[in-house]
Amino acid sequence: MINTKHLLKVIAAWVTIVYVVCFVGVALIPGVRPWFMHYALHMNVNMEENIITLTTFISGLIIWNVICVLAGWVFAFLHNKIRQ
């Protein structure tokens, strides 16, 4: 059995760390975002401006935490319910 509460706390901490590092990276090195889109995601997306504000930081942090915690909860639920 997976300890769901512990898993969700770890996921929230991990996503927060990764999000802060990525946000700061894009803020300090604006050219990294189109480079990442082109080479890592194989997409050529026209990104004319970076919108980096406290509001976009907080809203993105909340959105990504909610998405990842929900995904972690579904994983833990299925892992605990599906028997081998």
BAVOLO-185499 format. One record per atom (N, C-alpha, C): x, z, y; residue in one letter; chain. Coordinates in steps of 0.2 Angstrom, whole numbers, plus 2048, in hexadecimal, padded with zeros to 3 digits. Layout:
<atom x="X" z="Z" y="Y" residuo="A" cadena="A"/>
...
This chain:
<atom x="804" z="800" y="7FA" residuo="M" cadena="A"/>
<atom x="800" z="800" y="800" residuo="M" cadena="A"/>
<atom x="804" z="800" y="806" residuo="M" cadena="A"/>
<atom x="802" z="7FC" y="80B" residuo="I" cadena="A"/>
<atom x="806" z="7FC" y="811" residuo="I" cadena="A"/>
<atom x="803" z="801" y="816" residuo="I" cadena="A"/>
<atom x="807" z="805" y="81A" residuo="N" cadena="A"/>
<atom x="804" z="809" y="81F" residuo="N" cadena="A"/>
<atom x="803" z="805" y="825" residuo="N" cadena="A"/>
<atom x="7FC" z="804" y="826" residuo="T" cadena="A"/>
<atom x="7FA" z="7FF" y="82B" residuo="T" cadena="A"/>
<atom x="7FC" z="802" y="832" residuo="T" cadena="A"/>
<atom x="7FB" z="808" y="833" residuo="K" cadena="A"/>
<atom x="7FC" z="80B" y="83A" residuo="K" cadena="A"/>
<atom x="803" z="80A" y="83C" residuo="K" cadena="A"/>
<atom x="808" z="80B" y="837" residuo="H" cadena="A"/>
<atom x="80F" z="80B" y="838" residuo="H" cadena="A"/>
<atom x="811" z="803" y="839" residuo="H" cadena="A"/>
<atom x="80E" z="7FF" y="835" residuo="L" cadena="A"/>
<atom x="80F" z="7F8" y="836" residuo="L" cadena="A"/>
<atom x="80D" z="7F5" y="83D" residuo="L" cadena="A"/>
<atom x="807" z="7F7" y="83F" residuo="L" cadena="A"/>
<atom x="805" z="7F5" y="845" residuo="L" cadena="A"/>
<atom x="809" z="7F7" y="84B" residuo="L" cadena="A"/>
<atom x="80C" z="7FD" y="84B" residuo="K" cadena="A"/>
<atom x="810" z="800" y="850" residuo="K" cadena="A"/>
<atom x="817" z="7FC" y="850" residuo="K" cadena="A"/>
<atom x="819" z="7FB" y="84A" residuo="V" cadena="A"/>
<atom x="820" z="7F7" y="84A" residuo="V" cadena="A"/>
<atom x="81F" z="7F0" y="84D" residuo="V" cadena="A"/>
<atom x="819" z="7ED" y="84B" residuo="I" cadena="A"/>
<atom x="818" z="7E6" y="84D" residuo="I" cadena="A"/>
<atom x="817" z="7E6" y="855" residuo="I" cadena="A"/>
<atom x="814" z="7EB" y="858" residuo="A" cadena="A"/>
<atom x="813" z="7EC" y="85F" residuo="A" cadena="A"/>
<atom x="81A" z="7ED" y="862" residuo="A" cadena="A"/>
<atom x="81E" z="7F1" y="860" residuo="A" cadena="A"/>
<atom x="824" z="7F2" y="862" residuo="A" cadena="A"/>
<atom x="829" z="7EC" y="862" residuo="A" cadena="A"/>
<atom x="829" z="7E8" y="85C" residuo="W" cadena="A"/>
<atom x="82D" z="7E2" y="85C" residuo="W" cadena="A"/>
<atom x="82A" z="7DD" y="860" residuo="W" cadena="A"/>
<atom x="824" z="7DC" y="861" residuo="V" cadena="A"/>
<atom x="821" z="7D6" y="865" residuo="V" cadena="A"/>
<atom x="823" z="7D8" y="86D" residuo="V" cadena="A"/>
<atom x="822" z="7DE" y="86E" residuo="T" cadena="A"/>
<atom x="824" z="7E0" y="875" residuo="T" cadena="A"/>
<atom x="82B" z="7DF" y="877" residuo="T" cadena="A"/>
<atom x="830" z="7E0" y="872" residuo="I" cadena="A"/>
<atom x="837" z="7DF" y="873" residuo="I" cadena="A"/>
<atom x="838" z="7D8" y="874" residuo="I" cadena="A"/>
<atom x="836" z="7D4" y="86F" residuo="V" cadena="A"/>
<atom x="837" z="7CC" y="86F" residuo="V" cadena="A"/>
<atom x="834" z="7C9" y="876" residuo="V" cadena="A"/>
<atom x="82E" z="7CB" y="878" residuo="Y" cadena="A"/>
<atom x="82B" z="7C9" y="87E" residuo="Y" cadena="A"/>
<atom x="82F" z="7CA" y="884" residuo="Y" cadena="A"/>
<atom x="831" z="7D0" y="885" residuo="V" cadena="A"/>
<atom x="835" z="7D2" y="88B" residuo="V" cadena="A"/>
<atom x="83B" z="7CE" y="88B" residuo="V" cadena="A"/>
<atom x="83F" z="7CD" y="885" residuo="V" cadena="A"/>
<atom x="845" z="7C9" y="885" residuo="V" cadena="A"/>
<atom x="844" z="7C2" y="887" residuo="V" cadena="A"/>
<atom x="83E" z="7BF" y="884" residuo="C" cadena="A"/>
<atom x="83D" z="7B8" y="886" residuo="C" cadena="A"/>
<atom x="83B" z="7B7" y="88D" residuo="C" cadena="A"/>
<atom x="836" z="7BC" y="890" residuo="F" cadena="A"/>
<atom x="834" z="7BC" y="897" residuo="F" cadena="A"/>
<atom x="83A" z="7BC" y="89B" residuo="F" cadena="A"/>
<atom x="83F" z="7C1" y="89A" residuo="V" cadena="A"/>
<atom x="844" z="7C2" y="89E" residuo="V" cadena="A"/>
<atom x="849" z="7BC" y="89E" residuo="V" cadena="A"/>
<atom x="84A" z="7B9" y="898" residuo="G" cadena="A"/>
<atom x="84E" z="7B3" y="897" residuo="G" cadena="A"/>
<atom x="84B" z="7AD" y="89B" residuo="G" cadena="A"/>
<atom x="845" z="7AC" y="89B" residuo="V" cadena="A"/>
<atom x="842" z="7A6" y="89E" residuo="V" cadena="A"/>
<atom x="842" z="7A8" y="8A6" residuo="V" cadena="A"/>
<atom x="842" z="7AE" y="8A8" residuo="A" cadena="A"/>
<atom x="842" z="7B0" y="8AF" residuo="A" cadena="A"/>
<atom x="849" z="7AF" y="8B2" residuo="A" cadena="A"/>
<atom x="84E" z="7B0" y="8AE" residuo="L" cadena="A"/>
<atom x="855" z="7B0" y="8B0" residuo="L" cadena="A"/>
<atom x="858" z="7A9" y="8AF" residuo="L" cadena="A"/>
<atom x="856" z="7A5" y="8AA" residuo="I" cadena="A"/>
<atom x="858" z="79F" y="8A8" residuo="I" cadena="A"/>
<atom x="852" z="79A" y="8A7" residuo="I" cadena="A"/>
<atom x="84F" z="797" y="8AD" residuo="P" cadena="A"/>
<atom x="849" z="793" y="8AC" residuo="P" cadena="A"/>
<atom x="84A" z="78D" y="8A8" residuo="P" cadena="A"/>
<atom x="850" z="78A" y="8A7" residuo="G" cadena="A"/>
<atom x="851" z="784" y="8A3" residuo="G" cadena="A"/>
<atom x="850" z="785" y="89C" residuo="G" cadena="A"/>
<atom x="850" z="78C" y="89A" residuo="V" cadena="A"/>
<atom x="84F" z="78D" y="893" residuo="V" cadena="A"/>
<atom x="849" z="78B" y="890" residuo="V" cadena="A"/>
<atom x="843" z="78C" y="893" residuo="R" cadena="A"/>
<atom x="83D" z="78B" y="891" residuo="R" cadena="A"/>
<atom x="83C" z="783" y="88F" residuo="R" cadena="A"/>
<atom x="83D" z="77E" y="893" residuo="P" cadena="A"/>
<atom x="83C" z="777" y="891" residuo="P" cadena="A"/>
<atom x="841" z="776" y="88B" residuo="P" cadena="A"/>
<atom x="847" z="778" y="88B" residuo="W" cadena="A"/>
<atom x="84C" z="777" y="886" residuo="W" cadena="A"/>
<atom x="849" z="77A" y="87F" residuo="W" cadena="A"/>
<atom x="846" z="780" y="87F" residuo="F" cadena="A"/>
<atom x="843" z="782" y="879" residuo="F" cadena="A"/>
<atom x="83E" z="77E" y="877" residuo="F" cadena="A"/>
<atom x="839" z="77C" y="87B" residuo="M" cadena="A"/>
<atom x="834" z="778" y="879" residuo="M" cadena="A"/>
<atom x="836" z="771" y="876" residuo="M" cadena="A"/>
<atom x="83B" z="76E" y="879" residuo="H" cadena="A"/>
<atom x="83E" z="768" y="877" residuo="H" cadena="A"/>
<atom x="841" z="769" y="870" residuo="H" cadena="A"/>
<atom x="846" z="76D" y="86F" residuo="Y" cadena="A"/>
<atom x="84A" z="76D" y="869" residuo="Y" cadena="A"/>
<atom x="847" z="772" y="864" residuo="Y" cadena="A"/>
<atom x="844" z="777" y="865" residuo="A" cadena="A"/>
<atom x="842" z="77C" y="860" residuo="A" cadena="A"/>
<atom x="83B" z="77A" y="85E" residuo="A" cadena="A"/>
<atom x="836" z="778" y="862" residuo="L" cadena="A"/>
<atom x="82F" z="776" y="861" residuo="L" cadena="A"/>
<atom x="82E" z="76F" y="860" residuo="L" cadena="A"/>
<atom x="833" z="76B" y="862" residuo="H" cadena="A"/>
<atom x="833" z="763" y="861" residuo="H" cadena="A"/>
<atom x="82D" z="761" y="865" residuo="H" cadena="A"/>
<atom x="82C" z="763" y="86B" residuo="M" cadena="A"/>
<atom x="827" z="761" y="870" residuo="M" cadena="A"/>
<atom x="82A" z="760" y="877" residuo="M" cadena="A"/>
<atom x="828" z="75B" y="87A" residuo="N" cadena="A"/>
<atom x="82A" z="759" y="881" residuo="N" cadena="A"/>
<atom x="824" z="75A" y="885" residuo="N" cadena="A"/>
<atom x="824" z="761" y="888" residuo="V" cadena="A"/>
<atom x="81F" z="763" y="88C" residuo="V" cadena="A"/>
<atom x="821" z="763" y="893" residuo="V" cadena="A"/>
<atom x="81D" z="760" y="898" residuo="N" cadena="A"/>
<atom x="81F" z="760" y="89F" residuo="N" cadena="A"/>
<atom x="81E" z="767" y="8A2" residuo="N" cadena="A"/>
<atom x="823" z="76B" y="8A4" residuo="M" cadena="A"/>
<atom x="821" z="772" y="8A7" residuo="M" cadena="A"/>
<atom x="824" z="771" y="8AE" residuo="M" cadena="A"/>
<atom x="820" z="771" y="8B2" residuo="E" cadena="A"/>
<atom x="823" z="770" y="8B9" residuo="E" cadena="A"/>
<atom x="825" z="776" y="8BD" residuo="E" cadena="A"/>
<atom x="822" z="77C" y="8BB" residuo="E" cadena="A"/>
<atom x="824" z="782" y="8BE" residuo="E" cadena="A"/>
<atom x="823" z="788" y="8BA" residuo="E" cadena="A"/>
<atom x="827" z="78D" y="8BB" residuo="N" cadena="A"/>
<atom x="827" z="793" y="8B7" residuo="N" cadena="A"/>
<atom x="823" z="798" y="8BB" residuo="N" cadena="A"/>
<atom x="81E" z="79B" y="8B8" residuo="I" cadena="A"/>
<atom x="81A" z="7A0" y="8BC" residuo="I" cadena="A"/>
<atom x="81B" z="7A7" y="8B9" residuo="I" cadena="A"/>
<atom x="820" z="7AA" y="8BC" residuo="I" cadena="A"/>
<atom x="822" z="7B1" y="8BA" residuo="I" cadena="A"/>
<atom x="820" z="7B6" y="8BF" residuo="I" cadena="A"/>
<atom x="81B" z="7BA" y="8BD" residuo="T" cadena="A"/>
<atom x="819" z="7BF" y="8C1" residuo="T" cadena="A"/>
<atom x="818" z="7C5" y="8BD" residuo="T" cadena="A"/>
<atom x="817" z="7CB" y="8C0" residuo="L" cadena="A"/>
<atom x="815" z="7D1" y="8BC" residuo="L" cadena="A"/>
<atom x="80E" z="7D0" y="8B9" residuo="L" cadena="A"/>
<atom x="80A" z="7CD" y="8BC" residuo="T" cadena="A"/>
<atom x="803" z="7CB" y="8B8" residuo="T" cadena="A"/>
<atom x="804" z="7C7" y="8B2" residuo="T" cadena="A"/>
<atom x="808" z="7C2" y="8B2" residuo="T" cadena="A"/>
<atom x="809" z="7BD" y="8AC" residuo="T" cadena="A"/>
<atom x="80D" z="7C1" y="8A7" residuo="T" cadena="A"/>
<atom x="812" z="7C6" y="8A9" residuo="F" cadena="A"/>
<atom x="815" z="7CA" y="8A4" residuo="F" cadena="A"/>
<atom x="811" z="7CE" y="8A1" residuo="F" cadena="A"/>
<atom x="80D" z="7D2" y="8A4" residuo="I" cadena="A"/>
<atom x="808" z="7D7" y="8A1" residuo="I" cadena="A"/>
<atom x="803" z="7D4" y="89D" residuo="I" cadena="A"/>
<atom x="800" z="7CE" y="89F" residuo="S" cadena="A"/>
<atom x="7FA" z="7CB" y="89C" residuo="S" cadena="A"/>
<atom x="7FD" z="7C8" y="895" residuo="S" cadena="A"/>
<atom x="803" z="7C5" y="896" residuo="G" cadena="A"/>
<atom x="806" z="7C2" y="890" residuo="G" cadena="A"/>
<atom x="808" z="7C7" y="88B" residuo="G" cadena="A"/>
<atom x="80B" z="7CD" y="88D" residuo="L" cadena="A"/>
<atom x="80D" z="7D2" y="889" residuo="L" cadena="A"/>
<atom x="806" z="7D5" y="885" residuo="L" cadena="A"/>
<atom x="801" z="7D5" y="888" residuo="I" cadena="A"/>
<atom x="7FB" z="7D8" y="885" residuo="I" cadena="A"/>
<atom x="7F8" z="7D3" y="880" residuo="I" cadena="A"/>
<atom x="7F8" z="7CC" y="882" residuo="I" cadena="A"/>
<atom x="7F5" z="7C7" y="87E" residuo="I" cadena="A"/>
<atom x="7F9" z="7C7" y="877" residuo="I" cadena="A"/>
<atom x="800" z="7C6" y="878" residuo="W" cadena="A"/>
<atom x="804" z="7C6" y="872" residuo="W" cadena="A"/>
<atom x="804" z="7CC" y="86E" residuo="W" cadena="A"/>
<atom x="803" z="7D2" y="871" residuo="N" cadena="A"/>
<atom x="803" z="7D8" y="86C" residuo="N" cadena="A"/>
<atom x="7FC" z="7D8" y="869" residuo="N" cadena="A"/>
<atom x="7F7" z="7D6" y="86C" residuo="V" cadena="A"/>
<atom x="7F0" z="7D6" y="869" residuo="V" cadena="A"/>
<atom x="7F0" z="7D1" y="863" residuo="V" cadena="A"/>
<atom x="7F3" z="7CB" y="864" residuo="I" cadena="A"/>
<atom x="7F3" z="7C6" y="85F" residuo="I" cadena="A"/>
<atom x="7F7" z="7C8" y="859" residuo="I" cadena="A"/>
<atom x="7FD" z="7CB" y="85A" residuo="C" cadena="A"/>
<atom x="802" z="7CD" y="855" residuo="C" cadena="A"/>
<atom x="7FF" z="7D3" y="851" residuo="C" cadena="A"/>
<atom x="7FC" z="7D8" y="855" residuo="V" cadena="A"/>
<atom x="7F9" z="7DD" y="851" residuo="V" cadena="A"/>
<atom x="7F3" z="7DB" y="84D" residuo="V" cadena="A"/>
<atom x="7EF" z="7D7" y="84F" residuo="L" cadena="A"/>
<atom x="7EA" z="7D4" y="84B" residuo="L" cadena="A"/>
<atom x="7EC" z="7D1" y="845" residuo="L" cadena="A"/>
<atom x="7F1" z="7CD" y="846" residuo="A" cadena="A"/>
<atom x="7F4" z="7C9" y="840" residuo="A" cadena="A"/>
<atom x="7F7" z="7CE" y="83B" residuo="A" cadena="A"/>
<atom x="7FB" z="7D3" y="83E" residuo="G" cadena="A"/>
<atom x="7FE" z="7D9" y="839" residuo="G" cadena="A"/>
<atom x="7F8" z="7DD" y="836" residuo="G" cadena="A"/>
<atom x="7F3" z="7DE" y="839" residuo="W" cadena="A"/>
<atom x="7ED" z="7E1" y="836" residuo="W" cadena="A"/>
<atom x="7EA" z="7DD" y="830" residuo="W" cadena="A"/>
<atom x="7E9" z="7D7" y="831" residuo="V" cadena="A"/>
<atom x="7E7" z="7D2" y="82C" residuo="V" cadena="A"/>
<atom x="7EB" z="7D2" y="826" residuo="V" cadena="A"/>
<atom x="7F2" z="7D2" y="828" residuo="F" cadena="A"/>
<atom x="7F7" z="7D2" y="822" residuo="F" cadena="A"/>
<atom x="7F7" z="7D8" y="81E" residuo="F" cadena="A"/>
<atom x="7F6" z="7DE" y="822" residuo="A" cadena="A"/>
<atom x="7F6" z="7E5" y="81E" residuo="A" cadena="A"/>
<atom x="7F0" z="7E5" y="81A" residuo="A" cadena="A"/>
<atom x="7EA" z="7E3" y="81D" residuo="F" cadena="A"/>
<atom x="7E4" z="7E3" y="81A" residuo="F" cadena="A"/>
<atom x="7E4" z="7DF" y="813" residuo="F" cadena="A"/>
<atom x="7E6" z="7D9" y="814" residuo="L" cadena="A"/>
<atom x="7E6" z="7D5" y="80E" residuo="L" cadena="A"/>
<atom x="7EB" z="7D7" y="809" residuo="L" cadena="A"/>
<atom x="7F1" z="7DA" y="80B" residuo="H" cadena="A"/>
<atom x="7F6" z="7DC" y="806" residuo="H" cadena="A"/>
<atom x="7F3" z="7E2" y="803" residuo="H" cadena="A"/>
<atom x="7F0" z="7E7" y="806" residuo="N" cadena="A"/>
<atom x="7ED" z="7ED" y="803" residuo="N" cadena="A"/>
<atom x="7E7" z="7EB" y="7FE" residuo="N" cadena="A"/>
<atom x="7E3" z="7E6" y="7FF" residuo="K" cadena="A"/>
<atom x="7DD" z="7E4" y="7FC" residuo="K" cadena="A"/>
<atom x="7DF" z="7DF" y="7F6" residuo="K" cadena="A"/>
<atom x="7E4" z="7DB" y="7F6" residuo="I" cadena="A"/>
<atom x="7E5" z="7D6" y="7F1" residuo="I" cadena="A"/>
<atom x="7E9" z="7D9" y="7EC" residuo="I" cadena="A"/>
<atom x="7E7" z="7DA" y="7E6" residuo="R" cadena="A"/>
<atom x="7EB" z="7DD" y="7E0" residuo="R" cadena="A"/>
<atom x="7EF" z="7D7" y="7DD" residuo="R" cadena="A"/>
<atom x="7F4" z="7D9" y="7DA" residuo="Q" cadena="A"/>
<atom x="7F9" z="7D5" y="7D6" residuo="Q" cadena="A"/>
<atom x="7F6" z="7D3" y="7CF" residuo="Q" cadena="A"/>
